[in-house]
């Protein structure tokens, strides 16, 4: 099988997980890296043994023979980059957040659709191994045929310092929307993956660290089309008890008519059928890479679906459904009222 030749645009903090994953995916070769900082591009090329390095996207696209492009840059750069890559007819996998606004995200998805290029959002949380296992357990009716609720308590502990985020992702400090836009969208997508479409939300959001611009704490209640309910209780200020806050990002409970599944901060999963003791679920997860090696799993899905010519789980159209919920969360928090009928709006 002919190897797929790819380029990565963006050599910032999170790109390390992308480069590492691409090197381990069979039948793929990253042949070029592009970053507006020539120094960053050169460092990435040297670190990951990549032959081509560029600081200009147009030059990259003119000179390299590519089969796909991986965009790993800030949200406000994605529109222009997708326009340039789609104009060349190349498949795209693009990091979230897709754009600063839902309107711009809709433009990006429309551009890819009109160009006829495969387009996937790099929404990697649903590919974390514990969520894949929870989904398998739900589908096997391990906790009954009817889901009652899902809840998650998220504490990252990386946002309490006066210099919060400066070392890793400094642009977080100036984002007018932070917790839901950057972190919560992961869980909106994951909740949709596990429980189904979301029809209503009620949210309370606030800022705990006065040195940043956006909200960093909140509680969101979800109403699912199935009748199930959900809670996401999160802040980036306080710390969890687990040694690695960014491994699972917190603890989850999924309840159904036949019992409960629990996710612990160390990756432990348990099943407790009704009237039975809690027991461990035996499944495979990795400490390599980011959050259970979910970047690898996400990019493997992109390659597999691209080769098969089949839809991506996190296609642009699917991601817009998650963004609709994100907008409803902000609307609810501003108006201090529930927002319902989201599926009616989607249809």
Secondary structure, 3 states (H helix, E strand, C coil): CCCEEEEEECCCCCHHHHHHHHHHCCCEEEEEEECCCHHHHHHHHHHHCCCEEECCHHHHHHHCCCCEEEECCCHHHHHHHHHHHHHCCCEEEEECCCCCCHHHHHHHHHHHHHHCCCEEEECCHHHCHHHHHHHHHHHCCCCCCCEEEEEEEEECCCCCCCCCCCCCCHHHHHCCCCHHHHHHHHHHHHHHHHHCCEEEEEEEEECCCCCCCCCCEEEEEEEECCCCEEEEEEECCCCCCCCCHHHHCEEEEEEECCEEEEECCCCCEEEEECCCCCEECCCCCCCCCCCCCHHHHHHHHHHHHHHHCCCCCCEHHHHHHHHHHHHHHHHHHHHCCCEECHHHHHC
